[in-house]
Amino acid sequence: MSKRKRNFVVIGLGTFGRTIATELADFGNHVLVIDHNEDNINAVLDSVSEAVIADSRDEEALRQAGVGDYDVAVVAIGDEIEASVLCTMNVKLLGVDMIWAKALSRTHHRILTKLGADRVIHPEQDVGQHIAQMLHNPLVRDYLSLGNGYYIIDLHVPETLHGKTLDTLKLDEHPYLSCLGVIRGSKHIDFNESDLVLKQNDKLLLLGKRDELRDFSEGL
């Protein structure tokens, strides 16, 4: 049985909201977009399922747009905290099961959480931290936060490790660090192959606490 696709409403069509809406639509999801600006609506009209010009601060306008029938709402309003707060409150009142909302500050974050947002996002801050991590240590190609202080990192195997085995990394000396495997080209190689000989440009997938991952990667 194929997985049921969810339907999404994205409210606010700045760069952030527009990107989310069009990407979700590209995945084959039904996407409704709402913005008060006609030019913003016209910019994505051919890329999404439905588009409505409406004031997101108006609960009745959102009701008429059918927002309450959607599985997930993304409140992507960027620069107006009042509009973001009122929109989140309205979406919650209309009974949407899952709400993701963009925040501009910690105070804004707390308000959105109190109003019932299931996930609050700080796009600029999150991207900034992501880029800073990769700039700080060029061996870290990418990373993913799993919550509770745990991360997965995609570590570029440097020339100094070319021809060495996984055993030489002495991962067992790091209690909060484990190897999930090695990616070589398009092939995944299981980490249990301790005699695996590493090659430059392999991708080493590591799971662990942030400090442990940082200390390990900086020691390579």
Stockholm file with secondary structure:
# STOCKHOLM 1.0

chainA/1-220         MSKRKRNFVVIGLGTFGRTIATELADFGNHVLVIDHNEDNINAVLDSVSEAVIADSRDEEALRQAGVGDYDVAVVAIGDEIEASVLCTMNVKLLGVDMIWAKALSRTHHRILTKLGADRVIHPEQDVGQHIAQMLHNPLVRDYLSLGNGYYIIDLHVPETLHGKTLDTLKLDEHPYLSCLGVIRGSKHIDFNESDLVLKQNDKLLLLGKRDELRDFSEGL
#=GR chainA/1-220 SS CCCCCCEEEEECCSHHHHHHHHHHHHTTCEEEEEESCHHHHHHHTTTSSEEEECCTTCHHHHHHTTGGGCSEEEECCCSCHHHHHHHHHHHHHTTCSEEEEECSSHHHHHHHHHTTCSEEECHHHHHHHHHHHHHHCTTEEEEEEEETTEEEEEEECCGGGTTCBGGGGCGGGCTTEEEEEEEETTEEECTTCTTCBCCTTCEEEEEEEHHHHHHHHHTC
#=GC SS_cons         CCCCCCEEEEECCSHHHHHHHHHHHHTTCEEEEEESCHHHHHHHTTTSSEEEECCTTCHHHHHHTTGGGCSEEEECCCSCHHHHHHHHHHHHHTTCSEEEEECSSHHHHHHHHHTTCSEEECHHHHHHHHHHHHHHCTTEEEEEEEETTEEEEEEECCGGGTTCBGGGGCGGGCTTEEEEEEEETTEEECTTCTTCBCCTTCEEEEEEEHHHHHHHHHTC
//
